[in-house]
Amino acid sequence: MTTRPFQQVDVFTATPYLGNPLAVVLDGSGLSTEAMQAFTNWTNLSECTFVLPPTQPGADYKVRIFCPGRELPFAGHPTLGTCHAWLLAGGQPQGKHIVQECGVGLVKIRRDGQRLAFAAPPLLKSGPLPEADVALIARGLGLAREAIVAHAWCDNGPNWRGVMLRSAEQVLSLKPDGAVLAGLDVGVVGPRGKVGVTAPQAPGADTDFEVRAFFPGNNGMAEDPVTGSLNAALAQWLMGAGLAPARYVAAQGTALGRAGRVHIERDDEGSIWVGGESVSCVSGQVTL
């Protein structure tokens, strides 16, 4: 076994313990997939990443991303949290952007003050969900079918199914049934205002949408505090459908006592950037 540098990072927050935690092993060289998975399961966090030397031209580093029970080709908060830890440990990008190599290919990450933002990868699956899925999700969320006003595949690695409700308040009031939603990755979004209206935020409000994410966890359905991959896919869907403006802020984690903030922006070239702040809460070494 080898002693390896390690950080535990809180992502999508500037205040420790109010975002989504991530375990980052900054040197995963020589570890087997089985060892990475076992360590991930032991951390009892939603994800753990392992930094490796890049294998593709132009990449600054390679990352393997694991959640309990499986490896992911891409995930958002691990992308930002790993980049934060890599930079803090002295990583130096080759160019203007940091370039991460992962299961979906190369992902660009830019620095925006204290914030990092990744370019949303292309959707692997898009378009409306099958009606049977929508009815099942409505039942699992404890809603009438009519409460879901829009829906779409939001698959960019994780196989998210996205549904929109009429309001942020409806999203926060959900009490999902894990038995009904078993095996599904479900993202729920609701606006602070009317669906499809892109007026400025109300005075005093700091967010435009409320988001919640439900997925299969270690012991049945779990809720993710803040989810970069889901927010990236939601942004591509909502902007494409005219349901969101070209720049907005989503809140996530409110129902769990967190205060995640996800900053979304579509640039002049049409790329969608998903950003947030990160803070390291634990630094040290692990033996693996």
ABEGO torsion letter per residue (X at the ends): XBBBBBBBBBBGBABBGABBBBBBBABABGBBAAAAAAAAAAAGBABBBBBBBBABBGBABBBBBBBBGBBBABBAAAAAAAAAAAAAAGBBBABABBBBBBAAEBBBBBBBEABBBBBBBBBABBEBBBAAAAAAAAAAAGBBAAABABBBBBBAGBBBBBBBBABAAAAAABBBBAAAABGBBBBBBBBBEBBGBABBBBBGBABABBBBBBBBBABEBBBBABBAAAAAAAAAAAAAAGABBABBBBBBGAAAGBBBBBBBBBBAAGBBBBBBBBBBABBEBBBX
